[in-house]
């Protein structure tokens, strides 16, 4: 296959309509992202971390929730969530940070309850960012 075959161009050396359409699609995605407020991007990311952590702690609304439990993975997700929420709180305001903090605290408590050997106060997932949770 020649380079001409792998880089579709017309006889004038211009990109074909497929390449132009792909560029237009990327441009539209960039414009779409640009219209989303930062607070929405931050809270969406936090909610994804929170949901994944809940499943890994064993809180999934599923008959196999216990099979999905993975406390090592949950610790990582909760710690990442705690870092995000703590860092973002001043930027997103208390109306958005408050519910995220509540969800984070619930996950930290659920993790403590699910652990066979509980962490020392202040040593649980995310507690280096939030302080001890009890």
Buried (B, 14 or more C-beta within 10 A) or exposed (E): EEEEEEEEEEEEEEBEEEEEEEEEEEEEEEEEEEEEEEBEEBBEBBBEBBBBBBBBBBBBEEEEBEEBBBBEBBBBBBBBBBBBBBEBBEEBEEEBBEBBBEBBBBBBBBBBEBBEEEBEEEEBBBBEBBEEBE
